[in-house]
Amino acid sequence: MKLLRYGLPGQEKPGVLDSQGRVRDLSGLITDVAGTVLLPHSLARLRALDIDSLPIVAGTPQKDLRLGPCVGHIGKFICIGLNYADHAAESGLAVPPEPVVFNKWTSAVVGPDDAVEIPRGSLKTDWEVELGVVIGKGGRYIEEADALAHVAGYCVVNDVSEREYQLERAGTWDKGKGCDTFGPTGPWLVTADEVPDSNALKMWLEVDGKRYQNGSTATMVYKVPFLISYLSRFMSLQPGDVISTGTPPGVGMGQKPPVYLRAGQRMHLGIEGLGTQTQTTVQA
C-alpha cells in the first residue's frame, strides 16, 4: 500500500493511492496515518480493504491535489549522518565507528512538494536525498534479526541542511538540520511488504534540472536492521517515528567549488519505488 495524507497544511486527511494513481479517502476508517494505525495488525486490516470501493478524492496527487507529510504527528525524527562511505569522503570526514545520530525537530516536517525556506542570513543551505524508515511496532533493545518486523514502511526524505549552522558554529549538528521546512517527507508511505530489499534502491536528486546525486542505498555503511537495533539501545522507538538513514554523494558541500541553494531554485528528487518530491526554494 501507498498511504498518504492530502489537503491543506494542518488539515490533512488520510488516503491511499489506488492502482490508477488516484487518491482514495480513508477518513471514514482511520483518523490519520499516524501512531497506532501503523501497527502491524492495523496495517493488515487496511490491506484487506477493497481499495476501489473507497471514495475517490478529486484531483491529481502532486499536481492539483496537495499531499502533506506522509506520516502525521511524528514523535521523533531521527537522522543518521555520514552513512555512505562515498559521501563521508566528499565531506572530508572519516566513516564513523558508530552511527552519527542527530535530530530534526518536528516543526521542520513539510509535505513533499511544499516550499523550502532559505533561513535568513543563510549562505550554505544544502540538499540530501535520503531513505526514510517509518516505525510501526515500537520497542527497546530490538535484536537486529527482528528489526524489520518493526518497520511499517519507507518514504523519501530531503534532509535539507544549513552547513554553516551544522558544522561551523559551536554545538551539535541539530541547529543546521531542524530549521522550518527542512524535512520534506513523502509523497507516500510505502508499506514494508512492497519494498522487498531496502538496501537496493536507486536514489537521485536534481537542482534546476542538473543531477547532483545519483546513488543507491546499497552503499549504506550501516543498514536498516542495524540502525533500528542500534537506536533502540538509546531510546524506545514508537509507532510513527521516522529514521532518515543518510545520503549518497553529490551534496552541494561536496562540489568543487561548493554549490548551495538560493531562493527561486527547484529541487527534484526521488527513490526507486517510493515516489518523487519537488520543492521550490523561497527566502524565509
Helices and strands as residue ranges (DSSP letters): E 2-6, E 13-17, E 23-25, G 35-38, H 40-47, G 51-53, E 77-81, H 85-90, E 100-104, G 106-108, E 109-110, E 116-118, E 125-126, E 129-135, G 144-150, E 151-158, E 161-162, H 163-163, I 164-168, G 173-176, E 183-184, E 189-191, G 192-194, E 202-207, E 210-216, G 217-219, H 224-231, E 242-244, G 252-254, E 266-271, E 275-283
